[in-house]
């Protein structure tokens, strides 16, 4: 047996599919309905977020909100792909080895568009976190180097990293063989499969997790230290300065709280799935048709639905834009004098 054949056998033997049964069929139907519901809810919720925040000029020009609008677009696209894939799902059999069927196997049946956009969603949140870290922890460097071009580069990077990384390992390891799409099953060696699995877990989970923990812990520490040495709003002599100082502190606190909740939802939704994927590539038996893995996948996709709920419940800028959209005459103008806007750079 060659090393490639051994690797293929190694990957296949880590999965023990459950036999077909009536209960299994019911379980799959319920899972499909739940997945479609999550996809529709994610697409609707994130599209609503994008429309509301883009409708208010004083909200959409702020740097943080540009990132959040981008995040909503990525999540909406991921939810759309998820719904489309679930509605057109196939067992991957009855295929020929033609070029078109090879494309169908590698670019659709592997869920490549779904996982590519989901990873881009993670990195959209990651670049936002890094941007806020630089803005708060290193304000002078941020003011000197930040520009519209940097903003565009970071957003473009987040969009490209998911599809490019996924296609790099999905394409060579998936193939139509004997009429069936064999996804992620063709590896040149066991070591290659294990290295890809470790790299995947690192890039999709551990690196973002470490970045979130480090950046937000430093942000919180810096804000607390500045609050201790800065004069309190009540100590300022000018009434307008007191109001602006109070509003700025409240806005900063609200933004950081919202972003921490979004990062925490990522950790909760992704942890189990990434641990199972890592175990699979390290050779431990993982049942991809079992309840544990399927629930972990649902949790990952649910992450796209959670963000709109967080914004609605906690993010003042979104709630302001929402009132501005539907009750424009009753809304007090949002002050952006202390906020980062693209017009400043």
Secondary structure, DSSP 8 states (H G I E B T S, - for coil): --HHHHHHHHHHTT-------HHHHHHHHHHHHHHHHHHHHHHHHHHHHHHHHHH-HHHHTBHHHHHHHHHHHHHHHHHHHHHHHHHT---SBS--SSHHHHHHIIIIIT-HHHHHHHHHHHHHHHHHHHHHHHHHHSHHHHHHH--HHHHHHHHHHHHHHHHHHHHHHHHHH-EEETTEEETT---S-HHHHHHHHHHHHIIIIIHHHHHHHHHHHHHHHHHHHHHHHS--GGG-SSHHHHHHHHHHHHHHHHHHHHHHHHHHHHHHHHHHHHHHHHHHHTT----TTSHHHHHHHHHHHHHHHHHHHHHHHH-HHHHHHHHHHH-GGG------TTS-BGGG-
